[in-house]
Amino acid sequence: MLRKNLTFFCFLFGIGLNSQLQAAPRVPEHLTENGLTYCTNASGFSFNPQTADAGTSMNVVTEQIYNKLFEIKNHSANVTPVLAQSYTISPDGKEILINLRRGVKFHQTPWFTPTRDFNAEDVVFSINRVLGHTTYLPQLSENLITYKNPQYRVFHEQAKKVHFPYFESIKLNEKIKSVTALSPYQVKIELFTQDSSILSHLASQYAIIFSQEYAYQLSADDNLAQLDTHPVGTGPYQVKDYVYNQHVRLVRNENYWKKEAKIKNIVVDLSTDRNGRLVKFFNNECQIASYPDVSQIGLLKSDDKHYYMQSTDGMNLAYLAFNFDKPIMQDRTIREAISQSLNRARIIHNIYHNTATVANNIIPEVSWASNVNSPEFEFDYNPKIAQKVLKNKHLSLNLWVINEEQVYNPAPFKMAEMIKWDLAQTGVKINVRAVTRTFLSEQLRNKTENYDLILTGWLAGNLDPDGFMRPILSCNTQNEVTNLSNWCNQDFNHLMDSAIATTHLAERVRFYNDAQNLVLHELPIIPIANVKRILVANTRVKGVEMTPFGSLNFSTLHLSKEKP
């Protein structure tokens, strides 16, 4: 088995090196037979969303390969069972019993042949892995000489190298006390305290379920890292080929436990930027193009019968954060004046070409907790008032910007320059510095970051405000890569904790909105934009349903025979 793994890895690695030396090729025609090509980008691509940076755009691929215990439908606060068959919660809210679906099979691939169906051990393994627990794996005797290290030590060393940013940002290990299998098809999750957000987190795009059997085999080979690069799931599609930063070929899982997918082959083209995706789409090299360059939306004709555009409100936020570790940024009057200096409507027009809305709240409107009756943003554009406060302070501030396009910000450096111009009108000098995400993480680890302001954003994996506001604003994440304002307010934490301590939805909404109003009053961040998720599809493609998280279920797609 190890030889197969290494051969496959070398194959991918070799192709990856070659692909960097040549122009992006057209996807070979034999790969598109009886199939569909979906054009997206390679930024943030991963076969395991759990290890991707929290708040970055997760590629649609993982939603096809894996299943979750639950999913969210119809923008509801309730979850729908998927791999779970049903669930019950104890009266005190501290125990969740999950009954699992039977007859679900894992993918059979060149690198793994399953010997059993999905069961409780897979759920226990998958959740415990992101909690950082290792004691549930079998342990080998210290006296065995077959292995240089006992198996549990091998796994422990591997586990220490892997981080799970989303689950770390919500402090999942402080929420879940234990996960145990009561029977082959029943799992008990014990919580430290009642937490009404847990099921939403288990329905997020990060909460995929792995094969424990596959992990055991990899661990025995001291090759657990392959779990995140050679995927084995229970989803409607499985990986056939992968060319680094070029394309992924998915083939229909013929043993899928639900209704069989209608399209046999899906090619996910990763090779283009936003401009190139639309070019490929017009050349019919892909039938769906995600997130086209918004400046090119005008090229799409509303009466053209060959294609259509679909958009949905997104669970995301672009914002400007103040670094509370800097004394000058702790001055609330300065934060207010900076907010009043920003012409956010101009940003929406020039950066997003009106494919986004000005964010006057922290919680996006698509969330079930959004309060449509919220008051207007208190510190909206008012340059005359801002100038009175800032003109004579002779401020020179460092603005960092993560210079990579994201769903919430397609042109971050350009936006930073617009912010610089706005603040210059009120007498503030801004020094813009573009940084990489890796550099930012290193500076935060070393506590050497010297920004006063940072332009960033957040993407949620579910509609619950707990996973939206807690990572970027709570005291628990202060001085971490998600809370870039380094803000800590105990009243905010108390409101967030109160929201998850009740099962009454109206009370949860009230607590979340109180927390939001506190943020808008104290202003550790300035909300800028909520961005729509957009794709363009050939009219032959039917069954397109995009979620607020940008996910697309390929198994519901089909191609009509009639050509427009």
C-alpha positions in Angstrom: 0.0 0.0 0.0 2.8 2.4 0.9 4.4 1.9 -2.6 1.0 2.8 -4.2 0.8 5.9 -2.1 4.3 7.1 -2.9 3.9 6.4 -6.6 0.7 8.4 -6.7 2.2 11.3 -4.7 5.3 11.4 -7.0 3.0 11.4 -10.0 1.1 14.4 -8.7 4.2 16.2 -7.6 5.9 15.7 -11.0 2.9 17.0 -12.8 2.7 19.9 -10.4 6.2 21.0 -11.2 5.7 20.8 -14.9 2.4 22.7 -14.8 4.1 25.6 -13.3 6.4 25.9 -16.3 3.8 26.1 -19.0 0.7 28.0 -19.8 -2.7 26.7 -18.6 -3.8 24.1 -21.1 -7.3 23.4 -22.3 -8.8 20.5 -20.4 -8.4 17.4 -22.7 -11.6 16.5 -24.5 -11.6 12.9 -23.4 -12.0 14.2 -19.8 -15.1 16.1 -20.7 -17.0 13.2 -22.4 -20.4 12.6 -20.8 -19.6 15.4 -18.4 -19.4 19.0 -17.4 -16.5 21.4 -16.8 -16.7 23.9 -13.8 -14.2 26.8 -13.9 -13.0 28.2 -10.6 -9.7 29.2 -9.2 -7.0 27.4 -7.3 -6.8 30.0 -4.4 -7.5 28.2 -1.1 -7.9 24.9 -2.9 -7.7 21.9 -0.6 -9.0 18.3 -0.5 -9.6 18.9 3.2 -11.4 22.1 4.2 -10.6 21.4 7.8 -7.0 22.3 7.2 -7.7 25.4 5.1 -7.4 28.9 6.6 -10.5 29.8 8.5 -12.5 32.4 6.6 -11.0 31.7 3.2 -13.0 30.5 0.2 -13.3 26.8 0.1 -13.4 25.2 -3.3 -16.6 23.4 -4.3 -14.8 20.1 -4.7 -14.9 18.9 -1.1 -18.7 19.2 -1.0 -18.8 16.5 -3.7 -16.3 14.0 -2.2 -17.5 14.0 1.4 -20.7 14.1 3.4 -21.4 15.7 6.8 -23.5 14.6 9.7 -25.9 17.5 9.0 -26.5 20.2 6.4 -28.3 23.5 6.4 -31.3 24.1 4.1 -33.5 27.0 3.3 -31.5 29.6 5.4 -32.9 28.0 8.5 -31.5 27.8 12.0 -32.4 24.1 12.0 -30.1 21.4 10.6 -31.1 18.5 8.3 -29.6 15.0 8.9 -27.4 13.6 6.2 -25.0 10.9 7.5 -27.0 11.2 10.7 -30.4 9.5 10.6 -31.8 11.3 13.6 -30.7 13.0 16.8 -31.9 13.8 20.3 -30.6 16.4 22.8 -30.8 15.8 26.6 -33.0 18.1 28.7 -29.9 19.9 30.1 -28.5 20.3 26.6 -25.2 18.7 27.4 -25.6 15.4 25.6 -26.4 14.8 21.9 -27.3 11.3 20.8 -26.9 10.8 17.0 -28.3 7.8 15.2 -26.4 7.1 12.0 -27.4 6.1 8.6 -26.7 2.5 7.6 -25.5 1.1 4.3 -23.2 4.1 3.4 -20.1 3.0 1.5 -16.7 4.7 1.3 -15.0 5.3 -2.1 -12.9 2.5 -3.5 -9.8 4.1 -5.1 -6.4 3.1 -6.4 -5.0 4.0 -3.0 -7.7 2.5 -0.7 -10.2 -0.4 -0.7 -12.7 -0.2 2.2 -13.6 -3.4 3.9 -16.7 -2.1 5.8 -19.4 0.5 5.6 -19.5 3.9 7.3 -20.2 3.6 11.0 -19.8 5.3 14.4 -16.0 4.8 14.5 -15.6 7.2 11.5 -17.6 9.9 13.3 -15.6 9.5 16.5 -12.3 9.6 14.6 -13.3 12.6 12.4 -14.5 14.8 15.3 -11.7 13.8 17.7 -9.1 14.6 15.1 -10.2 18.2 14.9 -10.4 18.4 18.7 -6.8 17.3 18.9 -7.6 14.1 20.8 -5.3 11.1 20.1 -5.9 8.6 22.9 -8.8 6.8 21.1 -6.4 5.3 18.5 -5.0 1.8 19.2 -1.7 1.8 21.0 1.2 -0.6 20.2 3.4 -2.0 22.9 6.6 -0.2 23.7 8.4 -3.5 23.3 7.5 -4.0 19.6 10.5 -3.6 17.3 8.4 -3.8 14.1 8.0 -0.1 14.3 10.5 2.5 15.1 7.8 4.3 16.9 4.6 2.9 18.4 1.5 3.7 16.3 0.0 6.2 18.8 3.3 8.2 18.8 3.4 8.3 15.0 -0.2 9.6 15.0 0.5 12.0 17.8 3.5 13.5 16.0 1.5 13.8 12.8 -1.5 15.3 14.6 0.7 18.0 16.1 1.7 19.1 12.6 -1.9 19.6 11.5 -4.0 22.6 12.3 -7.7 23.0 11.9 -8.1 26.8 11.7 -11.9 27.0 11.7 -12.4 24.6 14.7 -9.6 26.3 16.5 -11.2 29.7 15.9 -14.5 28.7 17.5 -12.6 26.8 20.3 -14.4 23.6 19.5 -12.3 21.7 22.0 -13.7 24.0 24.7 -17.2 23.1 23.7 -17.1 19.3 23.1 -16.0 17.3 26.1 -16.1 13.8 24.5 -17.3 11.8 21.5 -18.0 8.1 22.0 -19.5 5.3 20.0 -22.3 3.7 22.0 -23.0 1.1 19.2 -21.9 0.7 15.6 -24.6 3.2 14.5 -25.0 5.5 17.5 -22.7 8.3 18.7 -22.8 10.3 21.9 -21.4 13.9 22.0 -20.9 15.2 25.5 -20.6 19.0 25.9 -19.0 21.0 28.7 -22.0 23.3 28.8 -25.1 23.7 26.7 -24.3 25.1 23.3 -27.0 25.7 20.8 -24.5 26.3 18.0 -22.9 22.9 18.0 -25.1 21.3 15.4 -24.6 24.3 13.1 -20.8 23.8 13.4 -21.3 20.1 12.6 -23.2 21.2 9.5 -20.6 23.6 8.3 -18.4 23.0 5.2 -15.5 22.1 7.5 -17.2 19.2 9.3 -16.6 16.4 6.8 -16.4 12.8 7.8 -13.4 10.6 7.1 -12.8 6.9 7.0 -11.2 5.8 10.2 -10.1 2.5 8.5 -8.2 4.6 5.9 -6.6 6.7 8.6 -5.4 3.6 10.4 -3.8 2.2 7.3 -2.0 5.5 6.6 -1.0 5.8 10.3 0.6 2.3 10.2 2.6 3.5 7.2 3.6 6.7 9.0 1.8 8.5 6.2 -1.2 10.1 7.8 -0.6 13.3 5.9 -2.0 11.6 2.9 -5.5 11.7 4.5 -5.6 15.4 3.5 -4.2 14.9 0.0 -5.7 11.6 -1.3 -9.4 12.0 -0.4 -11.7 9.1 0.5 -15.2 10.0 1.3 -18.8 8.9 1.0 -20.0 11.7 -1.4 -21.6 11.5 -4.8 -18.3 11.9 -6.6 -14.7 10.7 -6.1 -11.3 11.8 -7.4 -10.1 10.3 -10.6 -7.2 12.6 -11.5 -5.6 15.7 -10.1 -3.1 18.0 -11.9 -1.7 20.5 -9.5 -3.3 24.0 -9.9 -4.7 22.8 -13.3 -7.8 20.6 -12.9 -9.5 17.9 -10.8 -11.4 15.2 -12.5 -14.3 13.7 -10.5 -16.2 10.6 -11.5 -19.6 9.5 -10.3 -19.6 7.3 -7.2 -21.6 4.3 -8.5 -22.1 3.1 -4.9 -23.5 6.4 -3.6 -26.1 5.9 -0.9 -28.5 8.5 -2.1 -29.9 9.1 -5.6 -27.3 8.6 -8.3 -25.7 11.7 -9.8 -26.9 12.4 -13.3 -23.6 13.6 -14.7 -20.8 10.9 -14.9 -17.7 13.1 -15.2 -17.1 16.5 -13.7 -13.9 18.4 -14.5 -13.1 21.3 -12.1 -10.8 23.6 -13.9 -8.5 25.5 -11.5 -6.2 27.1 -14.1 -7.7 30.5 -14.6 -8.1 33.9 -12.9 -11.4 35.8 -12.9 -10.8 37.2 -16.4 -9.7 33.9 -17.9 -12.8 32.0 -16.5 -15.2 34.2 -18.4 -13.0 33.8 -21.6 -13.1 30.0 -21.2 -16.8 30.1 -20.6 -17.5 32.1 -23.8 -15.3 29.6 -25.7 -17.5 26.8 -24.2 -14.4 25.3 -22.5 -16.5 25.3 -19.3 -20.2 25.1 -18.8 -20.2 26.9 -15.4 -17.8 29.7 -14.4 -17.8 30.8 -10.8 -17.0 34.3 -9.5 -16.3 36.0 -12.8 -14.6 39.4 -12.8 -17.3 41.7 -11.7 -16.0 44.4 -14.1 -16.9 42.1 -16.9 -20.5 41.4 -15.8 -21.6 44.0 -18.3 -20.4 41.7 -21.1 -23.2 39.3 -20.2 -26.4 40.1 -22.1 -29.6 39.5 -20.2 -31.4 38.3 -23.4 -28.8 35.9 -24.5 -30.3 32.4 -24.7 -26.9 30.6 -24.4 -26.2 31.3 -20.7 -27.7 32.7 -17.5 -26.3 34.3 -14.3 -27.2 33.1 -10.9 -26.4 35.1 -7.7 -27.2 34.7 -4.0 -26.5 36.8 -0.9 -23.4 35.5 0.8 -22.5 34.9 4.4 -19.5 37.1 4.3 -18.1 40.4 5.4 -15.3 42.7 4.1 -14.1 45.0 6.9 -11.3 47.3 8.2 -9.9 46.4 11.6 -8.3 48.6 14.1 -5.3 47.1 16.0 -6.1 47.6 19.7 -2.6 46.8 20.6 -1.7 50.3 19.3 -2.5 53.0 21.9 -3.7 55.4 19.2 -6.3 52.9 17.9 -7.8 52.6 21.4 -9.1 56.2 21.1 -12.7 55.8 20.2 -13.1 59.3 18.8 -10.3 58.5 16.2 -12.0 55.2 15.2 -15.3 57.0 14.7 -13.7 59.7 12.6 -11.8 57.2 10.5 -15.1 55.4 9.9 -16.8 58.7 8.9 -13.9 59.4 6.4 -14.7 56.2 4.3 -16.9 56.5 1.3 -18.1 52.9 1.4 -20.7 53.5 -1.3 -17.9 54.5 -3.7 -16.0 51.4 -2.7 -19.0 49.2 -3.5 -19.4 50.9 -6.9 -15.7 50.8 -7.9 -14.5 47.5 -6.4 -17.6 45.3 -6.6 -19.4 47.1 -9.5 -22.6 46.9 -7.4 -22.4 43.1 -6.9 -22.2 43.8 -3.2 -24.1 45.9 -0.7 -22.8 48.3 1.9 -22.6 46.5 5.2 -24.2 48.5 7.9 -24.2 45.5 10.3 -21.8 42.7 11.3 -24.3 39.9 10.8 -25.1 39.5 7.1 -28.7 39.8 6.0 -28.8 36.2 4.8 -28.4 34.9 8.3 -31.5 33.9 10.3 -30.3 36.2 13.1 -30.2 39.3 11.0 -32.4 42.1 12.3 -34.0 43.9 9.4 -35.1 46.6 11.8 -31.5 47.4 12.9 -30.8 51.2 13.1 -28.6 52.9 10.5 -24.9 52.6 10.9 -24.0 55.4 13.4 -20.6 56.3 11.9 -21.4 56.4 8.1 -19.6 58.7 5.6 -19.4 62.2 7.0 -16.1 63.8 5.9 -16.8 67.2 7.4 -17.2 65.8 10.9 -14.2 63.5 10.4 -12.0 66.4 9.2 -12.7 68.4 12.4 -11.5 65.5 14.5 -8.5 64.3 12.4 -7.1 67.4 10.6 -4.8 68.6 13.3 -3.7 65.3 14.7 -1.1 64.7 12.0 -1.6 61.0 12.1 0.6 58.6 10.1 -0.8 55.1 10.2 0.3 51.8 8.7 -2.4 49.9 6.8 -1.7 46.3 6.0 -3.6 44.5 3.3 -3.6 40.8 2.5 -2.9 41.0 -1.2 -4.9 38.0 -2.5 -8.3 38.1 -4.0 -11.1 36.6 -1.9 -14.8 36.3 -2.3 -15.3 39.2 0.1 -12.7 41.4 -1.7 -11.8 40.8 -5.3 -9.3 43.7 -5.4 -7.8 44.3 -1.9 -4.9 46.5 -2.8 -7.1 48.8 -4.9 -9.5 49.0 -2.0 -6.6 49.9 0.3 -5.6 52.7 -2.1 -9.2 54.1 -2.1 -9.2 54.1 1.8 -5.8 55.9 1.7 -7.3 58.6 -0.6 -10.4 59.0 1.6 -8.3 59.4 4.8 -5.9 61.8 3.0 -8.9 64.2 2.6 -9.2 64.4 6.4 -5.5 64.9 7.0 -4.4 61.3 7.8 -1.4 59.9 6.1 -1.7 56.2 5.3 1.2 53.9 4.5 -0.2 50.9 2.6 1.7 47.6 2.8 0.7 44.5 0.9 1.5 41.3 2.9 1.0 37.6 2.2 -1.1 35.5 4.6 2.0 33.5 5.5 3.9 36.7 6.4 1.0 37.9 8.5 0.8 34.6 10.4 4.5 34.7 11.1 4.4 38.3 12.3 1.4 37.4 14.6 3.2 34.4 16.0 6.3 36.5 16.8 4.2 39.4 18.0 6.0 41.7 15.6 3.1 43.0 13.5 3.2 46.7 13.4 0.0 47.6 11.5 -2.5 50.2 12.9 -5.2 49.1 10.5 -5.7 46.0 8.5 -8.0 45.3 5.6 -9.5 41.8 5.8 -12.7 39.9 5.8 -14.5 36.8 6.9 -16.5 33.9 5.3 -18.8 31.7 7.4 -19.4 28.0 7.0 -22.9 28.2 8.4 -25.6 30.7 9.1 -25.2 30.8 12.8 -23.7 34.1 14.1 -21.6 32.2 16.6 -19.2 31.0 13.9 -19.3 34.4 12.3 -18.7 36.9 15.1 -16.9 34.8 17.7 -13.7 34.0 15.7 -13.1 37.6 14.6 -14.2 39.5 17.8 -14.1 37.4 20.9 -11.7 37.6 23.8 -10.9 33.9 23.3 -9.3 34.7 19.9 -7.5 37.9 20.9 -4.0 38.0 19.4 -4.8 35.2 17.0 -4.9 35.3 13.2 -8.7 35.5 13.1 -9.1 38.4 15.5 -6.9 40.9 13.8 -8.3 43.8 15.8 -7.0 42.2 19.0 -10.2 43.5 20.6 -11.5 42.0 23.8 -14.8 43.1 25.5 -16.2 40.9 28.3 -19.7 42.2 27.7 -19.5 41.0 24.1 -18.3 37.6 25.2 -21.1 37.4 27.8 -23.8 38.1 25.1 -22.3 35.6 22.8 -22.2 32.9 25.5 -25.8 33.8 26.5 -26.9 33.2 22.9 -25.6 29.6 22.9 -26.9 28.9 26.4 -30.6 29.0 25.3 -32.6 26.9 22.8 -35.2 29.6 22.3 -34.5 31.1 18.8 -36.0 34.5 19.6 -33.7 34.9 22.6 -30.7 33.8 20.6 -31.5 36.4 17.9 -31.9 39.1 20.6 -28.5 38.2 22.3 -26.7 38.2 18.9 -28.1 41.5 17.9 -27.2 43.0 21.3 -23.7 41.7 20.7 -23.7 43.2 17.2 -24.9 46.6 18.4 -22.1 46.6 21.0 -19.5 46.0 18.3 -21.0 48.8 16.1 -20.9 51.2 19.0 -17.4 50.4 20.2 -16.2 50.0 16.5 -13.2 47.6 16.7 -13.9 47.0 13.0 -15.6 49.0 10.2 -18.0 46.8 8.2 -17.6 47.6 4.5 -19.3 45.1 2.2 -21.5 42.0 2.0 -20.7 40.3 -1.3 -23.1 38.3 -3.5 -22.0 34.8 -4.7 -22.2 34.8 -8.5 -21.8 32.2 -11.2 -22.6 32.0 -15.0 -23.9 28.8 -16.5 -24.7 27.5 -19.9 -28.5 27.2 -20.4 -28.0 23.4 -21.0 -27.0 23.1 -17.3 -30.1 22.5 -15.1 -30.4 22.1 -11.4 -28.0 24.8 -10.3 -28.6 25.7 -6.7 -25.9 27.9 -5.0 -25.7 28.3 -1.3 -24.7 31.4 0.7 -21.3 29.7 1.2 -20.6 29.4 -2.5 -21.2 25.6 -2.5 -22.8 23.9 -5.5 -24.2 20.3 -5.3 -23.0 18.7 -8.5 -25.2 15.6 -7.9 -28.3 17.7 -8.7 -27.0 19.0 -12.0 -28.0 17.6 -15.4 -27.6 18.6 -19.0 -30.5 19.1 -21.3 -30.3 17.6 -24.8 -31.7 20.6 -26.5 -29.2 23.3 -27.5 -30.3 26.9 -27.3 
